[in-house]
Every structure is written in C-alpha cells, then in structure tokens.
C-alpha cells in the first residue's frame, strides 16, 4: 500500500484570497489538490489570525474539488510575519509538536505561499530535518485566467541524489585544491592532506589561520593562494596586505601596523592609516608573527577580537574587518613559556594551525615542482627554457638523495632552477649546468654543519633546537633524517639499530627509538602528521 501524502502549507494572504473571481485566479493552496498525478491525502494548513476568512474558503473549495483530501488547520501565533525570529520560533514549535510518521506517510513542504521570511524558515526547518519531507514548489499556469492548476516541482534536499550537482561540487573542490598548489600535481600524502584541509577551512571560515614550518617551506606562497582563492569565490573584496614582522622594529612597528595621527611623534607630518586599516575587507598576512613585540601583540589581539584598535597618538578607536593569516618558523608554545609571546594571542590565532613540511620531507614532490619551476623561470628570463633528459635525471637523482638537505627548502630549490635557467646555453639546461649547480649547493649546505642544524630546527622549532648540546646534535639529526625517510617506526628502528639488533635475542627496535625520541619531546606521529587543526 503506497504511503499517504501530506502537504504542509501556509495560507497566502494575497495568492490564496477568495472572492467572486476566485475560480478564475490561480490559488496555490487550493490548486495543489487539482493535479491528477499528485494525490494529496491530507493538507496541514497553517495560517495567521488575519487570514481566518481565507482559511474557511480554502476548506470549502478543497472539499468540493478534492473530497479525498482532508484539511486540518493550525493557527500560528505570529504578530509580524516578517520577523525572522518570531516566525522561525512559531514554525519550529509546530514542527516539534507535530506527530510525524515518516514510515507510513510522505511529507511535502509547500514553499510557494506566505512571506519570504516564512518560506525561508520552512526551507531551513526542512533542511535540518525538523520537517522530515521534501519541498513542494507550485507555479501558475502559463496563461492567466485559464482555470488550470498550474505546475509543481518536488525538490529533495539530499543533494547526494543529484549526480550532476554532486559532481559539480567535487569538481569545484578539486579546482580549489589545484589552485592552492599552483597546479602542481604534488604526491606527498601529508602535504596533500594539509592542502585539502586548508581548502576546506579557508573557503568557509574567516577565522585566523596559522601557517607554521621552516623558512622556505612555502608559507607566504600558500597565504597568497588562499587569498586569491577567496577573492575568486567573492568571499573577500579588500586587498591582501603582507608584512614580515621581523622587519618591524622599535617605534615604527606600532605605526606601521596600526597607523598614527599627524603630530603623534617627531616626523609624523601627516596621518598614516596603517596596514590593518588598509586590509579592510581583505586579508592581512603577518609573516614571522613570533617576532612581534608584546605591545604589538596586545593591540593585535584586540584588533582580531573586536575589530577595533587605537592608532598611535589617537584617543579615538578605528575599526577594520579583515581575516588574519599568520606565519612563523618559531615554536610559539615555547615562546609563550619563555614570556616572548602572549598566551591569549596564541589561543586566538591557533584555531586552525597547519604545519608545512620542508622540502627534505617531500622528496617525491621534487619532480613535479621541477616542471613548475622551469616554466616559471622561463617567464623570468624572457625565453623558453628546457632541460635535456640526462641533465634532468642527474638533477633529480641529486635532489632526492638523502644527503641533500635542502636547508633553505623551496627557496634553495627555486633559486637553483632560476640560476640554471639563466645560465643555460641556448635556453637548454645541460649536464654541465646541473653539475655546476650541484657543486654550489653542496658547498653551501656543508658550511659549518648547518645541515644538521636545519633539520633539527625544522623538526623541533628554533627555540627547542637552540637548547640542544652540540654533543647530541649530529646523532639527533641523523635519527631525524632516517625517521623522515622511513615508512614506519619499526622500519626506522631496523635501520638505526641494524648492528646491535643482531646481538639481541628479542628485537625491540621500535621501543628503543620511541624512548629516544621521547627525550626530545617527539613522537612518531610528528613525522607522519604535518598538520594540526583544532578548535580553540
């Protein structure tokens, strides 16, 4: 036996009104019962006190044209049909009290009549499943006074049933991910996971984003791509304002960020808006935010929380509404512990935190990035640049080798490709060009043992790395390299204890490595999960 069909409808004060000409006009609440292919078993008619006369006519007319339809009326206690809070509350109360039975009845929510506010509230309640049905949209006949019931459309809000819509959303998401990666087909799972989460968060939230990771890992580029994506989707209208906080020093820091008024200090010959006011409606990217002074941090916190701040020398607050993206290569939690960074500011900007891995941890991404950088360098030098097959093989072998530290990460990588593209004879990078660059990079990385320092700082952060004795640094750096290139804790342990494990009756490589890492506050998950996204 088919399920009974129940329609929930709100009386339309204008569209449903009666009178002598009511049979020559389209009346949605009546005409929805006139369709041969839509049998309405029951109509739950909601109405306002002012529409009692219309309700009586609807009941009478439906009984005459569709006697199988039972009409039940419900008075809505609403004084202002355009007050969203009042209307939603009344409809919500009705939905909670109504004895729905989805197992035996099919519900259609008629969203053609009532004020626009009522229609929106019905949509929201249906989307939230307070009204467990589908939407019913009715339309008048093409010709007026045709005495026809018009047409109707049933809309299911379960978008997963609409393959075309679902595929469109998937395509838009993939386009967003590709955009954030500058079209580079990256292969590193951890990095791809980061970008997917960034896309998910950045396109729906205006909360602060914190990008961490070693110098040269791509924080600035990602911030610019996030802004471009949000602007492309019309989520921001203002500009992208960038500043490296490490360049802000002394009295000029406050003025640069928050602006000043004329005469507030020597040299202030005119008003200055400051970067935060310039970023109104857009995105403010504070790179190396850990370098800000404590006074600037306090002002920044207020600017984020209430969108207001005091320019230097002014006693009147100004406002600016922007999204903050912050970048740092410092361990801000250690900076909080040492009193160099405000705990309340960190809590505010730490809502969404993403740690970008260095290039040494993304060696599988070197090849696709090589293609991108060669193309980019072609634009820089003004002519098309290529790389011959043997030169490409030689450079990729060197770049992916475990002892290539890539101390400057993508800054080293970008610079290397730019140099080779510039020096390439006839615009074609050959083996000799690659060998020269390999020699230059190797010499640079071997200077002063900074390769070890780089990987320790990248993993632990600058503050924690500085506290490690020179006696422990070489051993720790080697352990970190092995961990970064291994697929599991056990795999790394077997490599590190390959000799001593032969003398043991029971191999406990993973446990030995776990205890060693714990001495430095590390866990194996630190090498596998490079993103952290938490709700503060």
C-alpha positions as CSV (number, residue, x, y, z in Angstrom):
1,X,0.0,0.0,0.0
2,X,1.5,3.4,-1.0
3,X,2.3,5.9,1.7
4,X,-0.2,8.6,2.3
5,X,0.8,12.1,1.0
6,X,0.6,15.0,3.5
7,X,1.2,18.6,2.4
8,X,2.3,21.3,4.9
9,X,1.2,24.7,3.5
10,X,1.0,28.3,4.8
11,X,-2.0,30.3,3.7
12,X,-1.0,33.1,1.3
13,X,-2.8,36.3,2.2
14,X,-2.7,37.6,-1.4
15,X,-2.4,34.5,-3.6
16,X,-5.0,32.4,-1.7
17,X,-7.5,35.1,-1.1
18,X,-11.1,34.2,-2.3
19,X,-13.9,36.4,-3.6
20,X,-16.2,36.2,-6.6
21,X,-13.3,35.7,-9.0
22,X,-11.6,33.0,-7.1
23,X,-12.2,30.3,-9.7
24,X,-10.6,32.4,-12.4
25,X,-7.4,33.0,-10.5
26,X,-4.6,30.7,-9.5
27,X,-4.7,29.9,-5.8
28,X,-1.7,27.8,-4.8
29,X,-3.2,26.2,-1.6
30,X,-6.3,25.1,-3.5
31,X,-4.8,24.3,-6.9
32,X,-2.2,21.9,-5.4
33,X,-5.1,19.5,-4.8
34,X,-6.2,19.7,-8.5
35,X,-3.3,17.8,-10.1
36,X,-4.2,14.3,-11.4
37,X,-0.7,12.9,-10.7
38,X,-0.5,14.4,-7.2
39,X,-2.9,12.9,-4.8
40,X,-3.0,14.9,-1.5
41,X,-4.4,12.8,1.3
42,X,-4.1,15.5,3.9
43,X,-3.3,19.2,3.9
44,X,-2.0,20.7,7.1
45,X,-2.9,24.4,6.6
46,X,-1.0,26.9,8.8
47,X,-2.4,30.4,8.9
48,X,-2.2,33.8,10.7
49,X,-5.1,35.3,12.6
50,X,-5.8,37.8,9.9
51,X,-6.4,35.0,7.3
52,X,-9.3,33.2,9.0
53,X,-11.8,34.1,6.3
54,X,-9.4,32.8,3.6
55,X,-9.0,29.6,5.5
56,X,-12.7,28.9,5.6
57,X,-12.9,29.4,1.8
58,X,-10.0,27.1,1.2
59,X,-11.5,24.3,3.3
60,X,-14.8,24.7,1.4
61,X,-13.3,24.8,-2.1
62,X,-10.9,21.8,-1.4
63,X,-13.8,19.8,-0.1
64,X,-15.6,20.5,-3.4
65,X,-12.8,19.7,-5.9
66,X,-10.8,17.0,-3.9
67,X,-13.1,15.4,-1.4
68,X,-10.4,12.7,-0.7
69,X,-8.2,15.5,0.8
70,X,-8.6,16.1,4.5
71,X,-7.8,19.7,5.5
72,X,-6.6,20.4,9.1
73,X,-5.9,24.0,10.2
74,X,-3.3,25.3,12.6
75,X,-3.2,28.9,13.9
76,X,0.3,30.4,14.1
77,X,0.8,32.8,16.9
78,X,2.8,35.3,14.9
79,X,2.3,39.1,15.1
80,X,4.8,40.1,12.5
81,X,5.1,37.7,9.5
82,X,8.4,39.4,8.5
83,X,10.1,38.9,11.9
84,X,12.6,36.1,11.3
85,X,13.0,35.2,15.0
86,X,9.2,35.2,15.7
87,X,8.3,33.2,12.5
88,X,11.1,30.6,12.9
89,X,10.2,30.1,16.6
90,X,6.5,29.5,15.8
91,X,7.2,27.1,12.9
92,X,9.9,25.3,15.0
93,X,7.3,24.8,17.8
94,X,4.8,23.4,15.3
95,X,7.4,21.0,13.9
96,X,8.4,19.7,17.3
97,X,4.8,19.1,18.4
98,X,3.6,17.5,15.2
99,X,3.3,13.7,15.3
100,X,5.3,12.9,12.1
101,X,5.3,9.3,10.9
102,X,7.8,9.1,8.0
103,X,7.4,5.3,7.9
104,X,3.8,5.5,6.7
105,X,3.5,9.0,5.3
106,X,5.2,11.1,2.7
107,X,5.5,14.8,3.6
108,X,5.7,17.7,1.2
109,X,6.5,21.2,2.5
110,X,4.8,23.8,0.3
111,X,7.1,26.9,0.0
112,X,5.2,28.9,-2.5
113,X,2.9,30.9,-0.2
114,X,3.5,33.1,2.9
115,X,6.0,35.8,3.3
116,X,9.6,35.3,2.1
117,X,10.6,35.0,5.7
118,X,8.1,32.2,6.2
119,X,9.4,30.4,3.0
120,X,13.0,30.7,4.2
121,X,12.1,29.3,7.6
122,X,10.3,26.4,6.1
123,X,13.4,25.7,3.9
124,X,15.7,25.8,6.9
125,X,13.5,23.5,9.0
126,X,13.2,21.0,6.2
127,X,17.0,21.1,5.6
128,X,17.6,20.5,9.3
129,X,15.1,17.6,9.2
130,X,12.7,19.1,11.7
131,X,10.2,18.8,8.9
132,X,11.1,15.3,7.5
133,X,9.9,15.8,4.0
134,X,10.7,17.3,0.6
135,X,10.0,20.7,-0.7
136,X,7.0,21.4,-2.9
137,X,7.1,24.4,-5.3
138,X,4.0,25.3,-7.3
139,X,3.7,27.7,-10.2
140,X,0.8,29.4,-12.0
141,X,-0.4,28.3,-15.5
142,X,1.3,30.0,-18.5
143,X,-1.9,31.9,-19.3
144,X,-3.8,33.9,-16.7
145,X,-7.5,33.1,-16.2
146,X,-7.0,29.7,-17.8
147,X,-8.7,27.8,-15.0
148,X,-5.8,25.4,-14.9
149,X,-3.9,24.2,-11.7
150,X,-0.5,25.3,-13.0
151,X,2.5,23.1,-12.4
152,X,4.5,21.7,-9.4
153,X,8.0,20.6,-8.7
154,X,9.2,18.4,-5.8
155,X,12.7,19.1,-4.6
156,X,14.7,16.7,-2.5
157,X,17.3,18.5,-0.3
158,X,19.5,15.4,-0.2
159,X,22.0,16.7,-2.8
160,X,23.8,13.4,-2.9
161,X,20.9,12.2,-5.1
162,X,21.7,14.7,-7.7
163,X,24.6,13.3,-9.5
164,X,25.2,16.4,-11.6
165,X,25.3,18.7,-8.6
166,X,27.5,16.3,-6.6
167,X,30.0,16.0,-9.5
168,X,29.9,19.8,-9.8
169,X,30.8,20.2,-6.1
170,X,33.6,17.6,-6.4
171,X,35.0,19.4,-9.5
172,X,34.9,22.8,-7.7
173,X,36.8,21.2,-4.7
174,X,39.4,19.7,-7.0
175,X,39.8,23.0,-8.8
176,X,40.3,24.7,-5.4
177,X,43.0,22.2,-4.3
178,X,44.8,22.5,-7.6
179,X,44.7,26.3,-7.3
180,X,46.2,26.3,-3.8
181,X,49.0,24.0,-5.2
182,X,49.6,26.3,-8.2
183,X,48.6,23.5,-10.5
184,X,51.4,21.3,-9.3
185,X,50.5,17.6,-9.0
186,X,52.1,17.0,-5.6
187,X,52.5,13.4,-4.5
188,X,53.4,13.7,-0.8
189,X,50.3,12.4,1.2
190,X,50.9,14.6,4.3
191,X,51.2,17.8,2.2
192,X,48.2,16.9,0.1
193,X,46.2,16.3,3.3
194,X,47.2,19.8,4.6
195,X,46.1,21.5,1.4
196,X,42.8,19.7,1.4
197,X,42.1,20.8,5.0
198,X,43.2,24.4,4.2
199,X,40.8,24.5,1.2
200,X,38.0,23.1,3.4
201,X,38.6,25.6,6.1
202,X,39.6,28.7,4.2
203,X,36.6,28.7,1.9
204,X,34.0,28.6,4.7
205,X,35.7,30.4,7.6
206,X,37.0,33.9,8.2
207,X,38.8,32.8,11.4
208,X,42.6,33.3,11.7
209,X,44.8,30.8,10.0
210,X,48.3,30.0,11.4
211,X,50.9,28.5,9.0
212,X,54.0,27.1,10.6
213,X,57.0,25.3,9.3
214,X,60.7,26.0,8.5
215,X,61.8,29.0,6.5
216,X,61.2,28.5,2.8
217,X,58.5,25.8,3.2
218,X,56.1,27.9,1.2
219,X,54.0,29.7,3.9
220,X,54.0,33.0,2.0
221,X,53.0,31.5,-1.3
222,X,50.2,29.5,0.4
223,X,48.9,32.6,2.1
224,X,48.7,34.4,-1.3
225,X,47.0,31.4,-2.9
226,X,44.4,31.3,-0.1
227,X,43.7,35.0,-0.6
228,X,43.4,34.6,-4.4
229,X,41.0,31.6,-4.0
230,X,38.8,33.6,-1.5
231,X,38.7,36.6,-3.8
232,X,38.0,34.3,-6.8
233,X,34.9,33.0,-4.9
234,X,33.9,36.5,-3.9
235,X,34.5,35.8,-0.2
236,X,36.7,38.9,0.2
237,X,36.7,42.2,-1.6
238,X,39.6,44.0,0.0
239,X,43.3,43.7,-0.7
240,X,46.0,41.2,0.5
241,X,48.3,43.1,2.8
242,X,51.6,41.4,3.6
243,X,54.3,42.3,6.2
244,X,57.2,40.4,7.6
245,X,57.1,41.2,11.3
246,X,60.9,40.6,11.6
247,X,61.3,43.9,9.7
248,X,59.3,45.9,12.2
249,X,61.5,47.5,14.8
250,X,61.1,50.0,17.6
251,X,58.5,52.8,17.5
252,X,57.8,52.3,13.8
253,X,56.2,48.9,14.4
254,X,53.1,50.3,16.0
255,X,52.8,53.0,13.4
256,X,53.2,50.5,10.5
257,X,50.6,48.2,11.8
258,X,48.0,50.4,13.5
259,X,48.7,53.8,11.9
260,X,49.2,57.1,13.5
261,X,47.8,60.6,13.5
262,X,49.7,63.7,12.5
263,X,52.0,65.1,15.2
264,X,51.9,62.0,17.4
265,X,55.7,61.8,17.3
266,X,58.7,63.5,15.7
267,X,58.4,63.0,11.9
268,X,54.7,62.3,11.9
269,X,53.9,65.1,9.4
270,X,50.6,63.5,8.2
271,X,48.1,60.8,9.2
272,X,49.0,57.3,8.4
273,X,46.3,54.6,8.1
274,X,48.5,51.6,8.9
275,X,48.4,48.2,7.4
276,X,45.4,46.9,9.4
277,X,43.1,49.6,8.1
278,X,44.5,49.1,4.6
279,X,43.5,45.4,4.9
280,X,39.8,46.3,5.5
281,X,37.6,43.7,3.8
282,X,40.6,41.6,2.8
283,X,43.4,39.5,4.3
284,X,46.3,40.6,6.5
285,X,49.3,38.2,6.3
286,X,51.7,38.7,9.2
287,X,54.7,36.6,8.3
288,X,57.0,35.7,11.2
289,X,54.4,36.8,13.7
290,X,56.6,35.4,16.5
291,X,58.9,38.4,16.0
292,X,56.2,40.9,17.1
293,X,56.8,42.8,20.4
294,X,54.5,42.2,23.3
295,X,52.8,45.6,23.0
296,X,52.0,45.0,19.3
297,X,50.7,41.5,20.3
298,X,48.3,43.1,22.8
299,X,47.0,45.5,20.2
300,X,46.7,42.8,17.6
301,X,44.7,40.6,19.9
302,X,42.1,43.4,20.4
303,X,42.0,44.1,16.6
304,X,41.2,40.4,15.9
305,X,38.6,40.1,18.6
306,X,36.6,43.3,18.4
307,X,37.9,44.6,15.0
308,X,39.0,47.9,16.7
309,X,42.3,49.5,17.7
310,X,43.9,52.8,18.6
311,X,46.3,54.5,16.1
312,X,49.4,55.9,17.6
313,X,48.7,59.2,19.3
314,X,44.9,58.9,18.9
315,X,42.3,58.7,21.7
316,X,39.7,57.5,19.2
317,X,39.4,53.9,18.1
318,X,39.2,53.0,14.4
319,X,37.8,49.7,13.0
320,X,38.9,47.3,10.3
321,X,37.4,43.9,9.5
322,X,39.9,41.6,7.9
323,X,40.9,37.9,8.0
324,X,44.3,37.2,9.6
325,X,46.8,34.7,8.2
326,X,49.9,34.4,10.4
327,X,53.1,32.6,9.5
328,X,56.0,31.6,11.7
329,X,59.0,29.2,11.8
330,X,59.2,29.6,15.6
331,X,57.8,27.3,18.2
332,X,55.2,29.7,19.6
333,X,54.3,27.5,22.6
334,X,58.0,27.6,23.7
335,X,57.9,31.4,23.1
336,X,54.8,31.6,25.4
337,X,56.7,29.6,28.1
338,X,59.6,32.0,27.9
339,X,57.4,35.1,28.0
340,X,58.1,36.2,24.5
341,X,54.7,35.6,23.1
342,X,51.3,36.2,24.6
343,X,49.3,33.1,25.6
344,X,46.0,34.7,24.9
345,X,47.1,35.7,21.4
346,X,48.3,32.3,20.6
347,X,45.0,30.8,21.8
348,X,43.2,33.2,19.4
349,X,45.2,32.5,16.3
350,X,45.7,28.8,17.0
351,X,42.1,27.9,15.9
352,X,43.3,26.5,12.6
353,X,47.1,25.6,12.5
354,X,48.8,24.0,9.6
355,X,52.5,22.9,9.7
356,X,54.0,22.8,6.2
357,X,56.8,20.2,5.9
358,X,60.2,21.2,4.5
359,X,61.3,20.0,1.0
360,X,63.5,17.3,2.6
361,X,60.3,15.7,3.9
362,X,58.6,15.9,0.5
363,X,61.2,14.4,-1.8
364,X,58.5,12.8,-4.0
365,X,57.3,16.3,-4.8
366,X,60.7,17.4,-6.2
367,X,60.0,16.2,-9.8
368,X,56.5,17.9,-10.3
369,X,57.9,21.1,-8.7
370,X,60.9,20.9,-11.1
371,X,58.4,21.2,-14.1
372,X,56.7,24.1,-12.5
373,X,59.9,26.0,-11.6
374,X,61.3,25.6,-15.1
375,X,58.2,27.0,-16.6
376,X,58.2,29.8,-14.1
377,X,61.9,30.6,-14.8
378,X,61.2,30.7,-18.5
379,X,58.9,33.7,-17.8
380,X,61.6,35.3,-15.6
381,X,64.4,35.1,-18.2
382,X,62.1,36.0,-21.1
383,X,62.6,32.9,-23.2
384,X,61.6,29.3,-23.3
385,X,63.8,27.1,-21.1
386,X,64.1,23.3,-21.3
387,X,66.2,20.6,-19.7
388,X,67.7,17.7,-21.5
389,X,67.0,14.1,-20.5
390,X,70.4,13.3,-18.9
391,X,70.5,16.7,-17.1
392,X,67.1,16.1,-15.7
393,X,68.0,12.6,-14.5
394,X,71.2,13.8,-12.9
395,X,69.5,16.7,-11.1
396,X,66.6,14.6,-9.8
397,X,69.0,11.9,-8.5
398,X,70.9,14.6,-6.6
399,X,67.8,16.4,-5.3
400,X,66.1,13.3,-4.0
401,X,69.2,11.8,-2.3
402,X,69.0,11.5,1.5
403,X,72.2,13.7,2.0
404,X,70.7,16.6,0.0
405,X,69.5,18.6,3.0
406,X,67.7,21.5,1.1
407,X,68.5,23.7,4.1
408,X,66.5,26.6,2.6
409,X,63.7,24.4,1.4
410,X,61.9,25.8,-1.6
411,X,63.9,29.0,-1.5
412,X,67.0,26.9,-2.2
413,X,65.1,24.9,-4.9
414,X,63.6,28.0,-6.6
415,X,67.0,29.7,-6.6
416,X,68.7,26.7,-8.1
417,X,66.3,26.4,-11.0
418,X,66.5,30.1,-11.7
419,X,70.3,30.0,-11.8
420,X,70.3,27.1,-14.1
421,X,67.7,28.6,-16.4
422,X,69.6,31.9,-16.5
423,X,72.9,30.2,-17.3
424,X,71.5,27.5,-19.7
425,X,73.3,27.8,-23.1
426,X,70.7,28.4,-25.8
427,X,67.9,28.1,-23.2
428,X,68.6,24.4,-22.7
429,X,69.9,23.2,-19.3
430,X,72.6,20.6,-19.8
431,X,74.6,18.3,-17.6
432,X,77.4,20.8,-17.2
433,X,75.0,23.4,-15.9
434,X,73.5,20.9,-13.5
435,X,76.9,19.8,-12.2
436,X,77.9,23.4,-11.5
437,X,74.7,23.9,-9.5
438,X,75.1,20.7,-7.6
439,X,78.6,21.8,-6.6
440,X,77.4,25.2,-5.5
441,X,74.5,23.7,-3.4
442,X,76.7,21.0,-1.8
443,X,79.3,23.6,-0.8
444,X,76.6,25.8,0.7
445,X,75.0,23.0,2.7
446,X,78.3,21.7,4.1
447,X,79.3,25.0,5.5
448,X,79.6,24.8,9.3
449,X,77.5,21.7,9.7
450,X,74.3,23.8,9.2
451,X,72.6,20.9,7.5
452,X,72.2,19.2,11.0
453,X,71.0,22.5,12.5
454,X,68.4,22.9,9.7
455,X,66.7,19.5,10.2
456,X,66.7,19.8,14.0
457,X,65.3,23.3,13.8
458,X,62.7,22.2,11.2
459,X,61.5,19.4,13.4
460,X,61.7,20.9,16.9
461,X,61.4,24.6,16.2
462,X,64.1,27.3,16.7
463,X,63.7,27.7,20.5
464,X,63.9,23.9,21.3
465,X,66.7,23.4,18.8
466,X,68.9,26.1,20.4
467,X,68.7,24.3,23.8
468,X,70.3,21.1,22.5
469,X,74.0,20.5,23.2
470,X,76.4,20.2,20.3
471,X,77.3,16.7,21.7
472,X,73.8,15.5,20.8
473,X,73.2,17.3,17.5
474,X,74.8,15.1,15.0
475,X,73.2,11.9,16.3
476,X,69.8,13.5,16.6
477,X,70.0,15.0,13.1
478,X,70.8,11.5,11.6
479,X,67.9,9.9,13.6
480,X,65.5,12.6,12.3
481,X,66.6,12.0,8.7
482,X,66.1,8.3,9.0
483,X,62.6,8.8,10.6
484,X,61.6,11.3,7.8
485,X,62.5,8.8,5.1
486,X,61.0,5.7,6.7
487,X,57.5,4.3,6.4
488,X,57.0,3.2,9.9
489,X,58.6,3.3,13.4
490,X,59.7,-0.3,13.1
491,X,61.3,0.4,9.7
492,X,63.3,3.3,11.1
493,X,64.3,1.3,14.1
494,X,65.7,-1.5,12.0
495,X,67.8,0.9,10.0
496,X,69.1,2.7,13.1
497,X,69.9,-0.4,15.2
498,X,70.9,-2.7,12.3
499,X,74.1,-3.8,14.1
500,X,73.1,-4.0,17.7
501,X,69.9,-5.8,17.0
502,X,71.9,-8.8,15.7
503,X,73.2,-9.3,19.3
504,X,69.8,-9.3,20.9
505,X,67.5,-12.2,21.5
506,X,64.5,-10.0,21.1
507,X,64.4,-7.2,18.6
508,X,62.8,-4.1,20.2
509,X,63.9,-1.5,17.7
510,X,60.6,0.4,17.7
511,X,60.6,0.7,21.5
512,X,64.2,1.8,21.6
513,X,63.5,4.5,19.0
514,X,60.3,5.6,20.7
515,X,62.2,6.2,24.0
516,X,65.0,8.1,22.3
517,X,62.5,10.4,20.5
518,X,60.7,11.0,23.8
519,X,63.8,12.5,25.3
520,X,63.3,15.4,22.8
521,X,59.5,15.6,23.2
522,X,58.9,13.8,19.9
523,X,56.6,11.0,18.9
524,X,56.4,9.0,15.7
525,X,53.2,10.8,14.7
526,X,55.2,14.0,14.4
527,X,56.9,12.6,11.3
528,X,53.6,11.4,9.7
529,X,51.1,14.1,10.6
530,X,52.3,17.5,9.4
531,X,49.0,19.4,10.0
532,X,47.2,20.3,13.2
533,X,43.6,21.7,13.0
534,X,41.9,22.2,16.4
535,X,39.1,24.2,17.8
536,X,40.3,26.5,20.4
